[in-house]
Amino acid sequence: MRHIQLLIFSFILFCLPLNAQNIKLVFRYDDFTLKSDSLDEAVVRIFQQHHIPLVLGIIPCDSNEKMILEKGYPFLSFLKKGVQEQSVEIAQHGLNHLKISYGEFGNLNKDEQTRRLQKGKTVLDSIFNIKVLTFIPPWNAYDNNTLEVIEKNGMKGISSAICIGQPWSNSHISYFPETIEDFGLLMPTLVNNRNRNGVIVVMFHHYTFNRGYTLLYLDSMLTSINKLKYVHCVSFKQLYAANEISDKERMNYNMESNLLYKQLHMQGMIQSTSFAFWVRVLNIIVYMIWSLLMYLLSLWLLKRFKSFNLNNKEILIGILLLFFAGLSVYLHFLAPIKLLFAFIIFSFVLALFSRAKFK
C-alpha cells in the first residue's frame, strides 16, 4: 500500500506545474515601539549584520493616543538609515493596540477605523519621512471596512494571519498573512518547499525570546538561511515592487485543508496560485479514484471473488458515486482522513444496495 501511495504522489509531483525554485521570505517583528529597548535594538542589528530585511510592526501611540517617541531616542537614526537603505520596512500595527470591539479594528465603524488609521499613519509617515504601505491589524482582527480604509489611505498590503472567515475581497490590496510563528518550524518548512514558489511570512514578538529562543539562536538561524540559494529574504514593500500577486483567489486556494496538502507538506507557506489550484484538483481526483476502487472492491467481495461484469445500473451508481465524491471534497464535507474512511463505508453500502436491488 505504501509503494502505491509513493507512486501516486510521485506522479502528482511530476504533473504539477513547477517553475524556478524561489521562496520569498519575510520577517515581521510586531509590537515594536519607538523607545529604548535593548532586545528590540539587538534584533534589528542582527538582521542588519546578515543583510536580511526586517519589517517592524510599530505601534504609533499609547493608550491615550499620544505619540510614542522617546525624547532623544538614540536608536532612531539607526532605524532611519535602515529605512533609507530598504533593510528596514516600517509597517503600521494599529493605533495603540487596544481591544475595542473585535481586536482594535474588527467590527468597528468605518469612520472610527479611518480616524485611527490616519492618526497612526500620520505619526509614522512624519517620523520616518515615508508613506507607510503595510497595515498589520492587532490580534489579526479586521473587516471589509478596514480593507477599504487602508486602500483609500494609500496602503498596498495587509499582513494578519491565515484565519477562516477573514475577508480577502479588496482587489487593490495584497494579502501576506503570517505563515510561521515558531522559529523551530522555519527550516523544515524551507526544506519541504524547496522545489516550489511561494511566500513565507515569519512573525515574532519581544516575548518570543522568553519561550526558549535566544538572540544566539536567531543569529545562527539567519546564517543558515543565507546559505540557501533558493531563498530570497525580502520586505513587504519589495513584494509590492516585484508585483507579487496575493489576492482572493490565491488565499482561497491556500486555505485548503486536504489530503495532498498535508502529504506534500505545503503548510507554512503561501503557495503560488497555480500550484495550490492543481493540488486541489488532483486531491479531488484522488478521492474520486479512491471511492471508485472501494465501490468495485465491495462489489467483488459481494460476488464472492468471482469475475463479474457490471450491468448498466451498477455503472450508473458508480458514476453517481464519482460525482458525489468530487462534490464532497470540493465542499469540504469532512476532514481529509475522515472522508477517506467515509467513502469506504459509503462505497460498500452502495455496493450492497446495488446487489440487493439489481442482482
C-alpha positions in Angstrom: 0.0 0.0 0.0 2.8 2.4 0.9 4.5 1.7 -2.5 1.3 2.6 -4.3 0.9 5.8 -2.3 4.5 6.8 -3.1 3.8 6.1 -6.8 0.7 8.2 -6.8 2.5 11.2 -5.1 5.5 10.9 -7.4 3.1 11.1 -10.4 1.3 14.1 -8.8 4.6 15.9 -8.3 5.6 15.2 -11.9 2.4 16.6 -13.2 2.2 19.7 -11.1 3.4 22.9 -12.8 6.8 23.8 -11.3 8.8 26.9 -12.1 12.2 28.1 -10.9 12.8 27.4 -7.2 12.1 30.7 -5.5 10.9 31.2 -1.9 10.4 34.7 -0.8 10.9 35.0 3.0 9.6 37.9 5.1 10.4 38.5 8.7 7.9 40.6 10.6 8.6 41.8 14.2 5.4 43.0 15.9 4.7 45.3 18.8 7.8 47.5 18.2 7.7 50.9 19.8 10.0 53.9 19.4 11.6 53.9 22.8 14.8 52.3 24.2 14.7 48.6 24.5 18.0 46.6 24.4 16.3 43.4 23.0 14.5 45.3 20.2 17.7 47.1 19.2 19.7 43.8 19.3 17.2 42.1 17.0 17.3 44.9 14.4 21.1 44.9 14.5 21.3 41.1 14.0 19.2 41.4 10.8 21.4 44.2 9.6 24.5 42.2 10.1 23.1 39.4 8.0 21.8 41.8 5.3 18.3 40.5 5.7 15.3 42.9 5.6 13.1 43.2 8.7 9.6 44.5 8.8 8.8 46.4 12.0 5.2 46.4 13.1 5.2 49.6 15.0 2.6 50.8 17.5 2.5 54.5 16.9 0.6 55.7 20.0 -0.1 54.9 23.7 -3.5 54.2 25.3 -4.1 58.0 25.5 -3.4 58.3 21.7 -0.2 60.2 22.4 2.7 59.6 20.0 5.2 57.0 21.3 8.6 58.5 20.6 11.1 58.6 23.4 12.8 62.0 23.8 16.2 61.9 22.3 15.5 58.2 21.2 19.1 57.2 20.4 18.2 54.3 18.1 16.0 56.4 15.8 18.9 57.5 13.5 19.8 53.8 13.0 16.3 52.9 12.1 16.0 55.9 9.7 19.2 54.7 7.9 17.8 51.2 7.6 14.6 52.6 6.1 16.6 54.6 3.6 18.6 51.6 2.6 15.4 49.4 2.4 16.8 47.0 5.0 14.0 48.1 7.4 10.3 48.5 6.5 8.0 50.4 8.8 4.6 48.9 9.0 1.6 50.3 11.0 0.5 48.0 13.8 -2.8 49.7 14.6 -3.0 53.0 16.5 -2.5 51.9 20.1 -3.1 48.2 20.1 -6.2 48.4 22.4 -9.0 45.9 22.2 -12.1 47.9 21.4 -14.6 45.6 19.7 -13.1 42.6 17.9 -9.4 43.5 18.3 -8.7 47.2 17.6 -10.2 47.4 14.1 -12.6 44.4 13.6 -16.3 45.3 13.6 -15.5 49.0 14.2 -17.5 51.5 12.1 -15.7 52.9 9.1 -15.3 56.5 10.4 -13.6 55.4 13.6 -11.3 53.0 11.6 -10.4 55.8 9.3 -9.6 58.1 12.2 -7.4 55.6 14.0 -5.6 54.5 10.9 -5.0 58.1 9.6 -3.7 59.3 13.0 -1.3 56.4 13.4 -0.1 56.6 9.8 0.5 60.3 10.1 2.7 59.7 13.1 4.9 57.1 11.3 4.9 58.9 8.0 6.2 62.1 9.6 8.8 60.5 11.8 10.4 58.5 9.0 9.5 60.8 6.1 7.9 57.9 4.2 4.5 56.6 3.2 3.7 53.5 5.1 2.4 50.8 2.8 1.6 47.9 5.0 -1.0 47.5 7.7 -0.8 44.9 10.5 -4.1 44.6 12.3 -3.7 44.0 16.1 -4.9 40.5 17.0 -5.3 39.7 13.3 -8.8 41.4 13.5 -10.1 43.3 10.6 -13.1 43.5 8.3 -14.1 44.8 4.8 -14.2 48.4 6.2 -10.5 48.0 7.1 -9.6 47.0 3.6 -11.4 50.0 2.2 -9.8 52.4 4.6 -6.3 51.2 4.1 -6.7 51.3 0.3 -8.1 54.9 0.4 -5.1 55.9 2.5 -2.6 54.7 0.0 -1.6 51.4 1.6 -0.8 48.4 -0.6 -1.0 45.4 1.7 -2.3 43.8 4.9 -0.5 41.2 7.0 -2.6 39.4 9.5 -2.8 35.6 10.0 -4.4 32.8 7.9 -7.7 32.6 9.6 -11.0 31.2 8.3 -13.6 33.9 7.8 -11.2 36.8 7.2 -12.1 38.9 4.1 -9.9 38.9 1.1 -12.3 40.9 -1.0 -10.4 44.0 -2.0 -8.7 43.5 -5.3 -6.4 46.5 -4.8 -4.8 45.1 -1.6 -2.2 42.4 -1.3 -2.6 39.7 1.4 0.5 38.4 3.0 -0.5 36.9 6.3 1.9 35.3 8.7 2.5 31.6 8.0 5.0 30.8 10.8 5.2 32.0 14.4 7.6 29.3 15.7 11.2 29.7 14.7 11.7 26.0 15.0 9.3 25.4 12.1 11.1 27.6 9.7 14.0 25.5 8.5 11.8 22.3 8.0 9.3 24.5 6.0 12.0 25.9 3.8 13.3 22.3 3.1 9.8 20.9 2.4 9.1 23.7 -0.1 12.5 23.9 -1.7 11.1 23.0 -5.2 8.2 25.4 -5.1 7.5 29.1 -5.5 5.8 30.9 -2.7 5.9 33.4 0.2 6.7 32.6 3.8 6.0 35.3 6.5 7.6 34.7 9.9 6.0 36.7 12.6 7.6 37.1 16.1 7.5 39.3 19.1 9.6 40.5 22.0 8.3 37.6 24.1 9.4 35.1 21.5 12.8 35.3 23.3 11.2 34.2 26.6 10.0 30.9 25.0 13.2 29.0 24.6 14.7 31.1 21.8 17.7 33.3 22.2 19.4 36.0 20.1 22.2 33.5 19.5 19.6 31.1 18.0 18.3 33.9 15.8 21.8 34.7 14.6 22.5 31.0 13.8 19.2 30.7 12.0 19.8 33.7 9.8 23.3 32.4 9.0 21.7 29.1 7.8 19.1 30.9 5.7 21.7 32.9 3.9 23.3 29.7 2.7 20.1 28.6 0.9 20.3 29.8 -2.7 16.6 29.3 -3.3 15.5 31.6 -0.5 15.3 35.3 -1.1 14.7 37.5 2.0 12.5 40.5 1.2 10.2 43.0 2.8 6.5 43.5 2.0 7.4 46.7 0.2 9.8 44.7 -2.1 7.0 42.2 -2.8 4.7 45.0 -3.9 7.5 46.4 -6.1 8.0 42.9 -7.7 4.3 42.7 -8.4 3.9 39.6 -6.3 0.2 38.9 -6.6 -1.6 37.6 -3.5 -5.3 38.1 -4.0 -8.6 36.5 -3.0 -8.1 33.6 -5.4 -4.6 32.7 -4.1 -5.6 33.0 -0.5 -8.7 30.8 -1.0 -6.7 28.0 -2.6 -4.2 28.3 0.2 -6.9 27.9 2.8 -7.5 24.4 1.6 -7.1 21.6 4.1 -6.9 18.4 2.1 -5.0 15.1 1.9 -2.5 16.2 -0.7 -1.9 19.5 1.1 -0.8 17.5 4.1 1.1 14.8 2.3 3.1 17.3 0.3 3.9 19.3 3.4 2.6 22.6 2.0 1.9 24.1 5.4 3.8 27.2 6.4 4.0 28.9 3.0 1.6 30.8 0.8 1.9 28.6 -2.3 1.6 30.0 -5.8 -1.9 30.2 -7.1 -1.3 27.7 -9.9 0.3 25.1 -7.6 -2.4 25.4 -4.9 -5.1 25.1 -7.6 -3.6 22.0 -9.1 -3.2 20.4 -5.7 -6.9 21.0 -5.1 -7.9 19.5 -8.5 -5.6 16.4 -8.0 -6.9 16.0 -4.5 -10.4 15.7 -5.8 -9.3 13.2 -8.4 -7.5 11.1 -5.8 -10.7 10.9 -3.7 -12.8 10.0 -6.8 -10.4 7.2 -7.7 -10.4 6.0 -4.1 -14.2 5.9 -3.9 -14.5 4.1 -7.2 -11.9 1.5 -6.1 -13.7 0.9 -2.8 -17.0 0.5 -4.7 -15.5 -2.0 -7.2 -13.8 -3.9 -4.4 -17.1 -4.1 -2.5 -18.9 -5.4 -5.5 -16.2 -8.1 -6.0 -16.4 -9.1 -2.4 -20.2 -9.4 -2.5 -19.9 -11.5 -5.6 -17.7 -13.8 -3.6 -14.4 -13.2 -5.5 -15.9 -14.3 -8.8 -15.1 -12.4 -12.0 -18.0 -10.2 -12.8 -19.4 -7.8 -15.4 -21.0 -4.6 -14.3 -24.6 -4.1 -15.5 -25.8 -0.7 -16.6 -27.3 0.2 -13.3 -24.2 -0.7 -11.4 -22.2 1.5 -13.8 -24.7 4.3 -13.2 -24.3 4.0 -9.4 -20.5 4.1 -9.9 -20.8 7.3 -11.9 -23.0 8.9 -9.3 -20.5 7.9 -6.6 -17.7 9.7 -8.5 -19.8 12.8 -8.8 -20.7 12.7 -5.0 -17.0 12.1 -4.1 -15.9 15.1 -6.1 -18.6 17.3 -4.7 -17.9 16.2 -1.1 -14.2 17.0 -1.4 -14.9 20.3 -3.1 -17.3 21.4 -0.3 -15.0 20.0 2.4 -17.8 17.7 3.6 -15.4 16.1 6.2 -11.8 16.4 7.3 -9.4 14.6 4.9 -8.8 11.4 6.8 -12.4 11.1 7.9 -13.5 11.5 4.4 -11.3 8.5 3.2 -13.0 6.2 5.8 -16.4 7.6 5.0 -16.0 6.6 1.4 -15.1 3.1 2.4 -18.3 2.7 4.3 -20.4 4.6 1.7 -19.0 2.6 -1.2 -19.8 -0.6 0.5 -23.3 0.5 1.3 -23.9 1.4 -2.4 -22.5 -1.9 -3.5 -24.9 -3.7 -1.1 -27.7 -1.6 -2.4 -26.7 -2.4 -6.0 -26.5 -6.2 -5.3 -29.7 -6.3 -3.3 -31.8 -4.4 -5.9 -30.3 -5.4 -9.2 -28.9 -8.9 -8.8 
